[in-house]
């Protein structure tokens, strides 16, 4: 994963970093503010690890975070495909029976108007 993604969404990744390295404090996470060198320095200070070990740990963590993104992207594609299928089936139903489609649309509009009027 590209570090720019982590830096851009540090609030989310900061929580994940804290889960990964429990010795990091909330203040540490806030001070790091998406800066990789700051993260590596804080991990090194909290755990007493060598610089190479810290860099390796952060790289591994980034790889796992990329896996999370792939799972999320796959789920988003699945939801998009389902929405497209339902849209297509609705469009087909309207084409087969346009009057029924108009009646349903009018009913939805009527219910929406009642809800918004309150």
C-alpha positions as CSV (number, residue, x, y, z in Angstrom):
1,X,0.0,0.0,0.0
2,X,1.1,3.5,-0.7
3,X,2.0,5.5,2.4
4,X,0.1,8.5,1.0
5,X,-3.1,6.6,1.6
6,X,-2.2,6.1,5.2
7,X,-1.2,9.7,5.6
8,X,-4.4,10.9,4.0
9,X,-6.7,8.8,6.3
10,X,-4.6,8.8,9.4
11,X,-7.6,8.9,11.8
12,X,-8.6,5.4,10.6
13,X,-5.0,4.1,10.3
14,X,-3.9,5.6,13.6
15,X,-6.4,3.4,15.4
16,X,-5.2,0.4,13.5
17,X,-1.6,1.3,14.3
18,X,-2.5,1.5,18.0
19,X,-4.1,-1.9,17.8
20,X,-0.9,-3.3,16.1
21,X,1.5,-1.6,18.6
22,X,-0.4,-1.4,21.9
23,X,2.4,0.6,23.6
24,X,1.7,3.6,21.4
25,X,-0.4,6.2,23.3
26,X,-3.2,8.4,22.0
27,X,-0.8,11.3,22.2
28,X,1.7,9.4,20.1
29,X,-0.9,8.7,17.5
30,X,-1.9,12.4,17.4
31,X,1.7,13.5,17.2
32,X,2.5,11.1,14.4
33,X,-0.3,12.5,12.3
34,X,0.4,10.2,9.4
35,X,4.2,10.8,9.2
36,X,5.9,7.4,8.7
37,X,9.2,8.5,10.2
38,X,7.4,9.7,13.3
39,X,5.6,6.3,13.5
40,X,8.8,4.4,13.1
41,X,10.5,6.6,15.7
42,X,7.7,6.2,18.3
43,X,7.6,2.4,17.8
44,X,11.4,2.2,18.2
45,X,11.2,4.3,21.3
46,X,8.3,2.3,22.9
47,X,9.6,-1.2,22.0
48,X,13.4,-0.7,21.9
49,X,13.7,-2.4,18.5
50,X,16.4,-1.8,15.9
51,X,15.6,0.6,13.1
52,X,15.6,-2.3,10.5
53,X,13.2,-4.3,12.6
54,X,10.8,-1.3,12.9
55,X,10.9,-0.6,9.2
56,X,10.2,-4.3,8.5
57,X,7.3,-4.3,11.0
58,X,5.7,-1.2,9.4
59,X,6.1,-2.7,6.0
60,X,4.3,-5.9,7.1
61,X,1.6,-3.8,8.7
62,X,1.1,-1.9,5.5
63,X,0.8,-5.2,3.6
64,X,-1.9,-6.4,6.0
65,X,-3.7,-3.1,5.7
66,X,-3.7,-3.4,1.9
67,X,-5.4,-6.8,2.4
68,X,-8.1,-5.1,4.3
69,X,-8.6,-2.6,1.5
70,X,-8.9,-5.5,-1.0
71,X,-11.6,-7.1,1.1
72,X,-13.5,-3.8,1.3
73,X,-13.1,-3.2,-2.5
74,X,-14.4,-6.7,-3.2
75,X,-17.4,-6.1,-1.0
76,X,-18.1,-2.7,-2.7
77,X,-18.0,-4.4,-6.1
78,X,-20.4,-7.1,-4.8
79,X,-22.8,-4.4,-3.5
80,X,-22.5,-2.5,-6.8
81,X,-23.2,-5.6,-8.8
82,X,-26.3,-6.4,-6.7
83,X,-27.6,-2.8,-7.1
84,X,-27.0,-3.0,-10.9
85,X,-28.9,-6.3,-11.1
86,X,-31.8,-4.9,-9.1
87,X,-31.8,-1.8,-11.3
88,X,-31.9,-3.9,-14.4
89,X,-34.7,-6.1,-13.2
90,X,-36.7,-3.0,-12.2
91,X,-36.2,-1.5,-15.6
92,X,-37.3,-4.7,-17.3
93,X,-40.4,-4.8,-15.1
94,X,-41.3,-1.2,-16.0
95,X,-40.7,-1.9,-19.7
96,X,-43.1,-5.0,-19.5
97,X,-45.8,-3.1,-17.7
98,X,-45.4,0.7,-17.8
99,X,-48.7,1.5,-16.2
100,X,-47.7,-0.6,-13.1
101,X,-44.4,1.2,-13.0
102,X,-46.1,4.6,-13.1
103,X,-48.5,3.5,-10.4
104,X,-45.6,2.4,-8.2
105,X,-43.7,5.6,-8.9
106,X,-46.7,7.7,-8.0
107,X,-47.2,5.7,-4.8
108,X,-43.6,6.2,-3.8
109,X,-43.9,9.9,-4.5
110,X,-47.1,10.1,-2.5
111,X,-45.5,8.4,0.5
112,X,-42.4,10.6,0.2
113,X,-44.5,13.7,0.2
114,X,-46.3,12.6,3.3
115,X,-43.1,11.8,5.1
116,X,-41.4,15.1,4.1
117,X,-44.5,17.1,5.0
118,X,-44.3,16.1,8.7
